[in-house]
């Protein structure tokens, strides 16, 4: 069976590919072969730091930090399942990968004694271009535990992916979410804990932003986090039957 890194690296050019890593982690490969990673949790550092089985990793590790030379990576906030302290230094070791991280992640960078070369600390309303990717960072309401958390609208190959980030339901921000145009793919949590959207709220957001396709995330990794993709599926089919959704397995690829 082909391993995940090879699946990414050998996926054909002239198309856009989205891969799911589990939790809130995704990889995007552009039509010219540029590769972006967002909130990739590749290690077991959360359980080690938290010290209890509620944060034991339940989904398989399918990617090592040195398997792919990423063009850029995003860390939406400093929680360790989004800013993987064991993996980010290795992901950056090649000297050319760019990291876009929320401002509060600077504390973690300093703790890791990483160089600030190729690191940009981002705030909502800021925009950046990195290779084939235009990154428009947006507000994210993840509560007092991560007040500087961000979401991001990723434009690649003239397609828009809204990674809403770890957030509660904020329908008052729909105009911000759609400010760059129609949403081709919405990536949003369904775990309903730690201030995040639950299954019903994710479905409501999908309808509100009129996403062409919604992919739920942030479930299944930790016993303490919750999230039921089956319930999300049921809600979408019953309340929003006209909306398209995709529940991705770990390592799955969606080409569009």
N, C-alpha and C positions, 0 to 999 in steps of 0.2 A: 504493500500500500504506500502510495506517495506520501511523504511527510508534509506537514503544513507549510514549512518554509518553501519547499519546492513547488507546492501548489501556487503560492504567491508569485514566486520568481518566474515560473513558466506560464502563468496565465497570459494569454495573447495580448499584444498591443492593439491599438485602435479601438479598444473597448474600455469601459470603466468597471472596476471590480471592487466589491465590498466583502470583507471577510469578518466573521464573528469569532472572538476569542473567549467569550464568556464574561460574566459580570457586566461591566460597562465598556469592555475593550473591543475596539474595531481596528481593522487595517483597511486602507483604501489605496488601490493602485490605479494610477491615471492611465490614459490612453497612450502616453509616451513612456510609461514604465516607472514614473516617480512613485514613491511609496511613503504614505503617511500612517502613523499609528496614533491612536487616541485612547488615553486612560487604560493602557495595557497592564494587566496584572499577571505577571509571568512567574512569580515566586510564591513563597509561603510566609512572607514576612509579617502579614497581619496576625496570624496565629502566634508567631514567635513574640511579637511585641505585646499583643493583648493577653496572651498567656492562658487561653482557655479554649475548649473545643467548639464553642459557639462560632469561632472564626477559623475553624479547621477548613482547609481547602477541600471542597467536594467535587469540583470539576477538574478534569485532567489538564496538566501543563502540556501544551502542544507547540510551544515556541520557546527557544532559548534566546537570551538577549543578543547573542552574537551570531544568530542564524541569518539575519537580514540587515543590511546597511540601510537604515531608514534615511530618507531625505529630511523628514521632520517628524517630531512627535509632539503631542499635546498632553499636558496634565491639567485637568480642569480645576483641581483643588488639591490640598495636601493630604487628604485621607489616603492611607497607604494602599488601598485597593485602586487608587487612581494615580497617585504618585508612588510608584513601587520603588522603595528605597534600595532594595537589593538589585534591581534591574536597570534603573535609569543610568547609573554611572557606567555600566557596561554598554548600554545602548548608545551612550555618548562617547565612548572610548575611541571611536574611529577618527574623531576630530572634525568631522564635517556635518554630522547630524545636528539639526537645529531643534532646540526645545522651546516651546511656547508654554509657559506655565503661569497660573494665577499668582498674584503678587505675594500671597502668603507662603507659597512654595519656596520663596527665597530662604526662609529659615531652614528648611530641609536641605537645600543645596549647601548652605553654610555648614550644617552639621555633618554633611558628607564630605566636606572639604573639596567640593568640585569647583573647577574653574568656571567663571561666568562667560567664557568664550562660547559663542553660539547659543546663549540662553537669553530669551526675551521674556520679561515678566509683563503680563497683559492684564488689562482692565476692560470692562464692558465699554462698548462704543469704539474700541480701537480696531483697526484693520491692518492686515499684513499680507504680503505676497511671499510665498515660499515655493519656488519652482512652479508647478502646475496648479498649486492650491492657493486660492484666495480665502483668507480667514477673517471673518467678521465676528468678533467676540461680543457676546450679549449678556445681559443680566441673568443671574441665577439665584433663586431663593432657597438656599440649603440650610437656613437657620443660623443660629449663633455659633454653631460648631465649625462653620466654614463660611464666614461672612463675605469673603472675597472670591468665592467660587464663581466660575464662568461657564456659560454654554458657548457654542460656536456655530455659525453658519459657514459651512465649507462649500465653496464653489469650485468645481473641477469639471473640465470638459463640458462647460456650459450647463451643468447640472448642479442643483442645490441640495445639500444634505444638512438638515437641522439636527444637531446634537444638542438637545435642550439642557443636558447636564443633570446633576443631582438637584432636584428642585421639587417644591410643592406645586400644586396647581395654581397658576397665575394667568387666568384668562385675560386679565387687564394688560398683559404683555403680548397678546397675539399680534398686534400691529408691529411690535419690535421683531417678533419671530419671522414675520412675513415681509419685513421691510426691504429685502433684497429681491423679492419676487416669489413666484410659486415654489412650494416645497416639493421636491421630487421624493425625498425620503426623510421621514421623521424617526430619529432614534431617541427613545425615552424610557425611563425606568418604570417598573411596575411593582417594586417590592413593598411600597407603602410604609416603610419604616425610616427612621432617621430624617423625617421631613420630606421624604420622596413621594412622588406620585404613586398611587396604587393602581390596580388594574382598571377600575372604572374611570379614574381621573385621567389616565393615559388615553383611554378611548375618547373621553370628552375633548382632550387636547387635540387628538388626531382630527376629530371632526371640526374643531374650531379653526385650525390652521389649514384645513382642507388639503392635508398631505396626500400625495398620490399613492404613497405606500408607507405604512407604519411598521417599524420593527421594534418590538419591546426588548428591554435589556434589564440588567441589574437584578437577576434572580438566579437561584441555584448554586451560587458559589459558596455561601456560608449558611449554616443552619439558623443563625440568628437574624438573617436579613429578610426572609420571607419572599413572597412573590410567586404567583401562580399563573403560568402562561396559558394553562387550560381555561382558567376563569377569564383571562383577557380575551381569549379566542371566543368564548361563549358570549361575553358582553358585546364584542364587536359584531358578531353574527346576528345577535338579537336586536341591538340598538342602532347599529350603523352598518346594515348589510351591504350598502353601496360602497363602503370603504375597503380598500385593499390592505391586507396585512401579510406579514411573513414572520413566522416564528422560526428562528434560525437555530440549528444545532451548533455545538462548538466545532469550529473548523470549517463550517459551511461557507460557500461562496455564492454571492448574488452578483450577476453581471447585468449591466443596464446601459 
